[in-house]
Amino acid sequence: MFVRLILWAGLGYIIYTIVKAAIQAFHAPPSPPLKKSRGGETMERDPQCGTFVPRGDAVDATVRGKQHWFCSTRCRDEYMKQH
C-alpha cells in the first residue's frame, strides 16, 4: 500500500514537472536575434519572412535605393513584386 502511494507521488511529480516546463516554454519571451553569426558575420533580417541570415549567405537586392538582404531568391522575388 505504501509502495503504491510512493509510485503515485512520483508519477504526479513527473507530470507536474512536464506541465510546468511546457507552460514556461510557451510563455518565455523570445530571445533577441544575434547580431553576429558564429563565424563573426553580421546577421541581417529578411524583410519578407523575418528570418535572420548571415550577410555572407544572404541574397541581396537594392530597392528604392536601400540595400536589403534575403534568405532566398524566392523571398527576394516576392518582396520585389510587392515593392
Secondary structure, DSSP 4 states (H G I P E B T S, - for coil): -HHHHHHHHHHHHHHHHHHHHHHHHHHSPPPPPPSB-TTSPBEEE-TTT--EEEGGGSEEEEETTEEEEESSHHHHHHHHHH-
